[in-house]
């Protein structure tokens, strides 16, 4: 987070996303928020929609848990216009297998920035 602090001085818009393996309110999440990052999922009003995990990608009975460990953080944006959680439905492969695309859901977002 040190490197991105110096970039903020340049007035840049920054996006940081990924699997942080920490729930809201945990130390890493709080540290990121203290560095003036916004949690886009929270800002967009998605609340506590889990992003992880489905444990058997090929089992039709598998469901995603309510764990939130994947995030889309932003800094230097004027407004979070929206966010969505995708990749949470079954996909059919060319071979006809039914699988989840990934064991984590994907967070997407739209932002407004002023340059």
DRENVODO-362342 format. One record per atom (N, C-alpha, C): atom name; residue in three letters; x, y, z. Coordinates in steps of 0.001 Angstrom, whole numbers, always signed. Example, Ala and Ser with C-alpha at 12.3 -4.5 7.8 and 13.67 -1.06 7.14 Angstrom:
// DRENVODO-362342
+-------+--------+---------+---------+---------+
! atome ! residu !      xx !      yy !      zz !
+-------+--------+---------+---------+---------+
!     N !    ALA !  +13190 !   -5690 !   +7800 !
!    CA !    ALA !  +12300 !   -4500 !   +7800 !
!     C !    ALA !  +13200 !   -3300 !   +7800 !
!     N !    SER !  +12850 !   -2250 !   +7080 !
!    CA !    SER !  +13670 !   -1060 !   +7140 !
!     C !    SER !  +12900 !     +30 !   +7870 !
+-------+--------+---------+---------+---------+
END
This chain:
// DRENVODO-362342
+-------+--------+---------+---------+---------+
! atome ! residu !      xx !      yy !      zz !
+-------+--------+---------+---------+---------+
!     N !    UNK !    +813 !   -1195 !      +0 !
!    CA !    UNK !      +0 !      +0 !      +0 !
!     C !    UNK !    +856 !   +1258 !      +0 !
!     N !    UNK !   +2128 !   +1125 !    +336 !
!    CA !    UNK !   +3027 !   +2277 !    +337 !
!     C !    UNK !   +3188 !   +2867 !   -1063 !
!     N !    UNK !   +3394 !   +2032 !   -2062 !
!    CA !    UNK !   +3597 !   +2516 !   -3421 !
!     C !    UNK !   +2365 !   +3264 !   -3909 !
!     N !    UNK !   +1188 !   +2732 !   -3625 !
!    CA !    UNK !     -23 !   +3387 !   -4107 !
!     C !    UNK !    -279 !   +4700 !   -3387 !
!     N !    UNK !    +220 !   +4874 !   -2166 !
!    CA !    UNK !     +97 !   +6163 !   -1485 !
!     C !    UNK !    +807 !   +7245 !   -2273 !
!     N !    UNK !   +1989 !   +6952 !   -2807 !
!    CA !    UNK !   +2723 !   +7963 !   -3566 !
!     C !    UNK !   +2027 !   +8263 !   -4891 !
!     N !    UNK !   +1361 !   +7290 !   -5484 !
!    CA !    UNK !    +641 !   +7525 !   -6733 !
!     C !    UNK !    -568 !   +8434 !   -6529 !
!     N !    UNK !   -1186 !   +8363 !   -5365 !
!    CA !    UNK !   -2377 !   +9174 !   -5122 !
!     C !    UNK !   -2034 !  +10659 !   -5172 !
!     N !    UNK !    -815 !  +11000 !   -4806 !
!    CA !    UNK !    -388 !  +12393 !   -4857 !
!     C !    UNK !    -417 !  +12935 !   -6279 !
!     N !    UNK !    -346 !  +12059 !   -7267 !
!    CA !    UNK !    -370 !  +12473 !   -8662 !
!     C !    UNK !   -1797 !  +12692 !   -9162 !
!     N !    UNK !   -2792 !  +12417 !   -8333 !
!    CA !    UNK !   -4180 !  +12600 !   -8718 !
!     C !    UNK !   -4711 !  +11493 !   -9608 !
!     N !    UNK !   -4131 !  +10329 !   -9507 !
!    CA !    UNK !   -4544 !   +9220 !  -10360 !
!     C !    UNK !   -5725 !   +8461 !   -9773 !
!     N !    UNK !   -6502 !   +7863 !  -10646 !
!    CA !    UNK !   -7546 !   +6939 !  -10239 !
!     C !    UNK !   -6899 !   +5567 !  -10101 !
!     N !    UNK !   -7206 !   +4882 !   -9009 !
!    CA !    UNK !   -6586 !   +3587 !   -8753 !
!     C !    UNK !   -7647 !   +2539 !   -8492 !
!     N !    UNK !   -7396 !   +1343 !   -9014 !
!    CA !    UNK !   -8281 !    +201 !   -8803 !
!     C !    UNK !   -7421 !    -947 !   -8308 !
!     N !    UNK !   -7849 !   -1574 !   -7226 !
!    CA !    UNK !   -7140 !   -2711 !   -6653 !
!     C !    UNK !   -8177 !   -3804 !   -6414 !
!     N !    UNK !   -7964 !   -4974 !   -6986 !
!    CA !    UNK !   -8936 !   -6036 !   -6814 !
!     C !    UNK !   -8253 !   -7375 !   -6652 !
!     N !    UNK !   -8980 !   -8290 !   -6049 !
!    CA !    UNK !   -8439 !   -9629 !   -5911 !
!     C !    UNK !   -8975 !  -10361 !   -4702 !
!     N !    UNK !   -8362 !  -11490 !   -4465 !
!    CA !    UNK !   -8689 !  -12371 !   -3343 !
!     C !    UNK !   -7781 !  -11961 !   -2188 !
!     N !    UNK !   -8353 !  -11290 !   -1191 !
!    CA !    UNK !   -7572 !  -10782 !     -63 !
!     C !    UNK !   -7621 !  -11703 !   +1151 !
!     N !    UNK !   -8379 !  -12803 !   +1050 !
!    CA !    UNK !   -8489 !  -13787 !   +2129 !
!     C !    UNK !   -8756 !  -13151 !   +3489 !
!     N !    UNK !   -9588 !  -12150 !   +3513 !
!    CA !    UNK !   -9965 !  -11512 !   +4770 !
!     C !    UNK !  -11363 !  -10942 !   +4667 !
!     N !    UNK !  -12142 !  -11133 !   +5698 !
!    CA !    UNK !  -13522 !  -10654 !   +5724 !
!     C !    UNK !  -13596 !   -9183 !   +6100 !
!     N !    UNK !  -14715 !   -8518 !   +5779 !
!    CA !    UNK !  -14898 !   -7136 !   +6217 !
!     C !    UNK !  -14739 !   -7024 !   +7731 !
!     N !    UNK !  -14070 !   -5973 !   +8157 !
!    CA !    UNK !  -13845 !   -5776 !   +9583 !
!     C !    UNK !  -12571 !   -6421 !  +10097 !
!     N !    UNK !  -11931 !   -7232 !   +9277 !
!    CA !    UNK !  -10659 !   -7839 !   +9685 !
!     C !    UNK !   -9533 !   -6846 !   +9446 !
!     N !    UNK !   -8373 !   -7122 !   +9977 !
!    CA !    UNK !   -7257 !   -6172 !   +9988 !
!     C !    UNK !   -6879 !   -5657 !   +8602 !
!     N !    UNK !   -6708 !   -6541 !   +7617 !
!    CA !    UNK !   -6289 !   -6087 !   +6292 !
!     C !    UNK !   -7358 !   -5205 !   +5650 !
!     N !    UNK !   -8605 !   -5610 !   +5742 !
!    CA !    UNK !   -9708 !   -4833 !   +5171 !
!     C !    UNK !   -9738 !   -3439 !   +5801 !
!     N !    UNK !   -9631 !   -3378 !   +7108 !
!    CA !    UNK !   -9648 !   -2088 !   +7805 !
!     C !    UNK !   -8455 !   -1223 !   +7426 !
!     N !    UNK !   -7278 !   -1833 !   +7277 !
!    CA !    UNK !   -6083 !   -1090 !   +6889 !
!     C !    UNK !   -6264 !    -459 !   +5512 !
!     N !    UNK !   -6826 !   -1201 !   +4580 !
!    CA !    UNK !   -7050 !    -680 !   +3232 !
!     C !    UNK !   -8019 !    +498 !   +3286 !
!     N !    UNK !   -9090 !    +370 !   +4048 !
!    CA !    UNK !  -10058 !   +1468 !   +4170 !
!     C !    UNK !   -9421 !   +2689 !   +4828 !
!     N !    UNK !   -8538 !   +2467 !   +5799 !
!    CA !    UNK !   -7852 !   +3577 !   +6463 !
!     C !    UNK !   -6940 !   +4337 !   +5495 !
!     N !    UNK !   -6505 !   +3683 !   +4427 !
!    CA !    UNK !   -5651 !   +4316 !   +3410 !
!     C !    UNK !   -6495 !   +5001 !   +2330 !
!     N !    UNK !   -7753 !   +5278 !   +2653 !
!    CA !    UNK !   -8669 !   +6010 !   +1770 !
!     C !    UNK !   -9094 !   +5262 !    +516 !
!     N !    UNK !   -9084 !   +3944 !    +591 !
!    CA !    UNK !   -9662 !   +3138 !    -472 !
!     C !    UNK !  -11140 !   +2953 !    -151 !
!     N !    UNK !  -11964 !   +2876 !   -1169 !
!    CA !    UNK !  -13392 !   +2597 !    -990 !
!     C !    UNK !  -13650 !   +1165 !   -1432 !
!     N !    UNK !  -14449 !    +455 !    -667 !
!    CA !    UNK !  -14877 !    -897 !   -1001 !
!     C !    UNK !  -16062 !    -756 !   -1964 !
!     N !    UNK !  -15827 !    -982 !   -3261 !
!    CA !    UNK !  -16845 !    -734 !   -4284 !
!     C !    UNK !  -18104 !   -1569 !   -4059 !
!     N !    UNK !  -17947 !   -2790 !   -3601 !
!    CA !    UNK !  -19105 !   -3651 !   -3341 !
!     C !    UNK !  -19996 !   -3016 !   -2282 !
!     N !    UNK !  -19403 !   -2517 !   -1237 !
!    CA !    UNK !  -20150 !   -1871 !    -164 !
!     C !    UNK !  -20742 !    -543 !    -637 !
!     N !    UNK !  -19941 !    +260 !   -1338 !
!    CA !    UNK !  -20394 !   +1559 !   -1828 !
!     C !    UNK !  -21577 !   +1429 !   -2784 !
!     N !    UNK !  -21621 !    +335 !   -3534 !
!    CA !    UNK !  -22701 !    +125 !   -4506 !
!     C !    UNK !  -23948 !    -483 !   -3861 !
!     N !    UNK !  -23872 !    -770 !   -2558 !
!    CA !    UNK !  -25030 !   -1293 !   -1858 !
!     C !    UNK !  -25265 !   -2785 !   -2036 !
!     N !    UNK !  -24217 !   -3535 !   -2419 !
!    CA !    UNK !  -24382 !   -4979 !   -2571 !
!     C !    UNK !  -24385 !   -5690 !   -1227 !
!     N !    UNK !  -23993 !   -4993 !    -195 !
!    CA !    UNK !  -24045 !   -5574 !   +1143 !
!     C !    UNK !  -23136 !   -6774 !   +1303 !
!     N !    UNK !  -23642 !   -7775 !   +1974 !
!    CA !    UNK !  -22834 !   -8934 !   +2324 !
!     C !    UNK !  -23004 !  -10096 !   +1355 !
!     N !    UNK !  -22967 !   -9812 !     +76 !
!    CA !    UNK !  -23039 !  -10877 !    -921 !
!     C !    UNK !  -21703 !  -11589 !    -959 !
!     N !    UNK !  -21708 !  -12877 !    -667 !
!    CA !    UNK !  -20471 !  -13641 !    -624 !
!     C !    UNK !  -19820 !  -13771 !   -1988 !
!     N !    UNK !  -18504 !  -13851 !   -1991 !
!    CA !    UNK !  -17748 !  -13993 !   -3231 !
!     C !    UNK !  -17007 !  -15317 !   -3316 !
!     N !    UNK !  -16956 !  -16036 !   -2224 !
!    CA !    UNK !  -16187 !  -17271 !   -2170 !
!     C !    UNK !  -16928 !  -18268 !   -1300 !
!     N !    UNK !  -16874 !  -19386 !   -1462 !
!    CA !    UNK !  -16313 !  -20242 !   -2494 !
!     C !    UNK !  -17332 !  -21343 !   -2781 !
!     N !    UNK !  -17206 !  -21938 !   -3932 !
!    CA !    UNK !  -17909 !  -23183 !   -4218 !
!     C !    UNK !  -16815 !  -24248 !   -4204 !
!     N !    UNK !  -17041 !  -25321 !   -3481 !
!    CA !    UNK !  -15951 !  -26254 !   -3219 !
!     C !    UNK !  -15845 !  -27383 !   -4226 !
!     N !    UNK !  -16915 !  -27659 !   -4967 !
!    CA !    UNK !  -16848 !  -28686 !   -5998 !
!     C !    UNK !  -17435 !  -28093 !   -7271 !
!     N !    UNK !  -16566 !  -27713 !   -8178 !
!    CA !    UNK !  -16986 !  -27019 !   -9388 !
!     C !    UNK !  -17877 !  -27864 !  -10295 !
!     N !    UNK !  -17876 !  -29181 !  -10100 !
!    CA !    UNK !  -18652 !  -30063 !  -10965 !
!     C !    UNK !  -19906 !  -30621 !  -10304 !
!     N !    UNK !  -20133 !  -30295 !   -9044 !
!    CA !    UNK !  -21284 !  -30827 !   -8315 !
!     C !    UNK !  -22470 !  -29869 !   -8425 !
!     N !    UNK !  -23544 !  -30275 !   -9113 !
!    CA !    UNK !  -24704 !  -29389 !   -9268 !
!     C !    UNK !  -25337 !  -28967 !   -7943 !
!     N !    UNK !  -25094 !  -29706 !   -6880 !
!    CA !    UNK !  -25654 !  -29346 !   -5574 !
!     C !    UNK !  -24805 !  -28318 !   -4830 !
!     N !    UNK !  -23604 !  -28046 !   -5346 !
!    CA !    UNK !  -22722 !  -27077 !   -4680 !
!     C !    UNK !  -23304 !  -25673 !   -4772 !
!     N !    UNK !  -23101 !  -24911 !   -3715 !
!    CA !    UNK !  -23524 !  -23519 !   -3678 !
!     C !    UNK !  -22373 !  -22678 !   -3147 !
!     N !    UNK !  -22381 !  -21405 !   -3494 !
!    CA !    UNK !  -21373 !  -20496 !   -2966 !
!     C !    UNK !  -21664 !  -20227 !   -1495 !
!     N !    UNK !  -20602 !  -20111 !    -711 !
!    CA !    UNK !  -20764 !  -19745 !    +692 !
!     C !    UNK !  -21011 !  -18239 !    +786 !
!     N !    UNK !  -21218 !  -17747 !   +1984 !
!    CA !    UNK !  -21434 !  -16316 !   +2206 !
!     C !    UNK !  -20142 !  -15575 !   +2532 !
!     N !    UNK !  -18994 !  -16243 !   +2386 !
!    CA !    UNK !  -17716 !  -15609 !   +2715 !
!     C !    UNK !  -17399 !  -14482 !   +1744 !
!     N !    UNK !  -16981 !  -13358 !   +2278 !
!    CA !    UNK !  -16530 !  -12225 !   +1461 !
!     C !    UNK !  -15028 !  -12112 !   +1661 !
!     N !    UNK !  -14275 !  -12519 !    +649 !
!    CA !    UNK !  -12816 !  -12391 !    +727 !
!     C !    UNK !  -12243 !  -11767 !    -541 !
!     N !    UNK !  -13082 !  -11563 !   -1541 !
!    CA !    UNK !  -12673 !  -10941 !   -2795 !
!     C !    UNK !  -13224 !   -9523 !   -2819 !
!     N !    UNK !  -12390 !   -8592 !   -3260 !
!    CA !    UNK !  -12787 !   -7188 !   -3196 !
!     C !    UNK !  -12410 !   -6438 !   -4458 !
!     N !    UNK !  -13115 !   -5348 !   -4659 !
!    CA !    UNK !  -12791 !   -4354 !   -5671 !
!     C !    UNK !  -12712 !   -3034 !   -4908 !
!     N !    UNK !  -11474 !   -2559 !   -4698 !
!    CA !    UNK !  -11243 !   -1299 !   -3995 !
!     C !    UNK !  -10888 !    -214 !   -5007 !
!     N !    UNK !  -11324 !   +1012 !   -4739 !
!    CA !    UNK !  -11011 !   +2134 !   -5630 !
!     C !    UNK !  -10579 !   +3345 !   -4804 !
!     N !    UNK !   -9742 !   +4174 !   -5425 !
!    CA !    UNK !   -9332 !   +5461 !   -4844 !
!     C !    UNK !   -9228 !   +6466 !   -5966 !
!     N !    UNK !   -9505 !   +7703 !   -5641 !
!    CA !    UNK !   -9385 !   +8744 !   -6641 !
!     C !    UNK !  -10539 !   +8776 !   -7625 !
!     N !    UNK !  -11655 !   +8157 !   -7262 !
!    CA !    UNK !  -12840 !   +8218 !   -8120 !
!     C !    UNK !  -13816 !   +9217 !   -7517 !
!     N !    UNK !  -14602 !   +9848 !   -8366 !
!    CA !    UNK !  -15608 !  +10796 !   -7910 !
!     C !    UNK !  -16793 !  +10069 !   -7302 !
!     N !    UNK !  -17159 !   +8942 !   -7930 !
!    CA !    UNK !  -18345 !   +8220 !   -7485 !
!     C !    UNK !  -18281 !   +6775 !   -7959 !
!     N !    UNK !  -18743 !   +5860 !   -7107 !
!    CA !    UNK !  -18952 !   +4476 !   -7526 !
!     C !    UNK !  -20350 !   +4428 !   -8123 !
!     N !    UNK !  -20436 !   +4180 !   -9428 !
!    CA !    UNK !  -21726 !   +4161 !  -10115 !
!     C !    UNK !  -22467 !   +2851 !   -9924 !
!     N !    UNK !  -21728 !   +1791 !   -9698 !
!    CA !    UNK !  -22369 !    +502 !   -9501 !
!     C !    UNK !  -21340 !    -600 !   -9410 !
!     N !    UNK !  -21791 !   -1735 !   -8950 !
!    CA !    UNK !  -20958 !   -2931 !   -8890 !
!     C !    UNK !  -21886 !   -4127 !   -9004 !
!     N !    UNK !  -21327 !   -5233 !   -9440 !
!    CA !    UNK !  -22128 !   -6439 !   -9595 !
!     C !    UNK !  -21248 !   -7642 !   -9292 !
!     N !    UNK !  -21882 !   -8721 !   -8948 !
!    CA !    UNK !  -21175 !   -9966 !   -8699 !
!     C !    UNK !  -21646 !  -10964 !   -9743 !
!     N !    UNK !  -20679 !  -11503 !  -10496 !
!    CA !    UNK !  -21004 !  -12393 !  -11606 !
!     C !    UNK !  -20275 !  -13719 !  -11465 !
!     N !    UNK !  -20374 !  -14526 !  -12485 !
!    CA !    UNK !  -19794 !  -15881 !  -12520 !
!     C !    UNK !  -20347 !  -16742 !  -11395 !
!     N !    UNK !  -21627 !  -16573 !  -11100 !
!    CA !    UNK !  -22210 !  -17370 !  -10025 !
!     C !    UNK !  -23260 !  -18349 !  -10548 !
!     N !    UNK !  -23191 !  -18649 !  -11836 !
!    CA !    UNK !  -24116 !  -19617 !  -12412 !
!     C !    UNK !  -23324 !  -20709 !  -13124 !
!     N !    UNK !  -23978 !  -21816 !  -13343 !
!    CA !    UNK !  -23363 !  -22943 !  -14033 !
!     C !    UNK !  -23091 !  -22595 !  -15478 !
!     N !    UNK !  -22014 !  -23128 !  -16016 !
!    CA !    UNK !  -21659 !  -22985 !  -17424 !
!     C !    UNK !  -21608 !  -24379 !  -18043 !
!     N !    UNK !  -21950 !  -24494 !  -19309 !
!    CA !    UNK !  -21854 !  -25770 !  -20016 !
!     C !    UNK !  -20637 !  -25698 !  -20925 !
!     N !    UNK !  -19726 !  -26656 !  -20761 !
!    CA !    UNK !  -18500 !  -26689 !  -21567 !
!     C !    UNK !  -18802 !  -27245 !  -22950 !
!     N !    UNK !  -17838 !  -27126 !  -23850 !
!    CA !    UNK !  -17984 !  -27692 !  -25195 !
!     C !    UNK !  -18195 !  -29202 !  -25141 !
!     N !    UNK !  -17677 !  -29848 !  -24111 !
!    CA !    UNK !  -17827 !  -31300 !  -23952 !
!     C !    UNK !  -19177 !  -31673 !  -23327 !
!     N !    UNK !  -19970 !  -30647 !  -22962 !
!    CA !    UNK !  -21282 !  -30920 !  -22385 !
!     C !    UNK !  -21302 !  -31031 !  -20869 !
!     N !    UNK !  -20140 !  -30820 !  -20245 !
!    CA !    UNK !  -20082 !  -30857 !  -18784 !
!     C !    UNK !  -20667 !  -29573 !  -18211 !
!     N !    UNK !  -21310 !  -29690 !  -17065 !
!    CA !    UNK !  -21841 !  -28518 !  -16374 !
!     C !    UNK !  -20921 !  -28210 !  -15200 !
!     N !    UNK !  -20341 !  -27007 !  -15200 !
!    CA !    UNK !  -19384 !  -26623 !  -14169 !
!     C !    UNK !  -19561 !  -25143 !  -13833 !
!     N !    UNK !  -19066 !  -24758 !  -12669 !
!    CA !    UNK !  -18913 !  -23346 !  -12377 !
!     C !    UNK !  -17658 !  -22867 !  -13098 !
!     N !    UNK !  -17652 !  -21618 !  -13554 !
!    CA !    UNK !  -16491 !  -21078 !  -14266 !
!     C !    UNK !  -15289 !  -20920 !  -13341 !
!     N !    UNK !  -15545 !  -20653 !  -12071 !
!    CA !    UNK !  -14468 !  -20449 !  -11102 !
!     C !    UNK !  -15003 !  -20736 !   -9708 !
!     N !    UNK !  -14097 !  -20937 !   -8762 !
!    CA !    UNK !  -14537 !  -21201 !   -7389 !
!     C !    UNK !  -14841 !  -19925 !   -6624 !
!     N !    UNK !  -14546 !  -18771 !   -7200 !
!    CA !    UNK !  -14890 !  -17471 !   -6628 !
!     C !    UNK !  -15795 !  -16732 !   -7602 !
!     N !    UNK !  -16645 !  -15881 !   -7067 !
!    CA !    UNK !  -17430 !  -15006 !   -7926 !
!     C !    UNK !  -16560 !  -13824 !   -8353 !
!     N !    UNK !  -16948 !  -13166 !   -9429 !
!    CA !    UNK !  -16227 !  -12019 !   -9960 !
!     C !    UNK !  -16981 !  -10745 !   -9601 !
!     N !    UNK !  -16260 !   -9744 !   -9127 !
!    CA !    UNK !  -16865 !   -8444 !   -8836 !
!     C !    UNK !  -16505 !   -7502 !   -9979 !
!     N !    UNK !  -17510 !   -6875 !  -10551 !
!    CA !    UNK !  -17292 !   -5872 !  -11586 !
!     C !    UNK !  -17789 !   -4528 !  -11071 !
!     N !    UNK !  -17284 !   -3449 !  -11631 !
!    CA !    UNK !  -17705 !   -2145 !  -11157 !
!     C !    UNK !  -17644 !   -1084 !  -12234 !
!     N !    UNK !  -18384 !      -2 !  -11993 !
!    CA !    UNK !  -18371 !   +1172 !  -12855 !
!     C !    UNK !  -18124 !   +2389 !  -11977 !
!     N !    UNK !  -17275 !   +3287 !  -12452 !
!    CA !    UNK !  -16865 !   +4420 !  -11630 !
!     C !    UNK !  -16859 !   +5696 !  -12450 !
!     N !    UNK !  -16976 !   +6793 !  -11746 !
!    CA !    UNK !  -16858 !   +8110 !  -12353 !
!     C !    UNK !  -15592 !   +8747 !  -11796 !
!     N !    UNK !  -14753 !   +9248 !  -12688 !
!    CA !    UNK !  -13516 !   +9899 !  -12252 !
!     C !    UNK !  -13375 !  +11226 !  -12984 !
!     N !    UNK !  -12737 !  +12171 !  -12332 !
!    CA !    UNK !  -12525 !  +13480 !  -12921 !
!     C !    UNK !  -11029 !  +13684 !  -13102 !
!     N !    UNK !  -10632 !  +14076 !  -14292 !
!    CA !    UNK !   -9206 !  +14285 !  -14566 !
!     C !    UNK !   -8921 !  +15748 !  -14747 !
+-------+--------+---------+---------+---------+
END
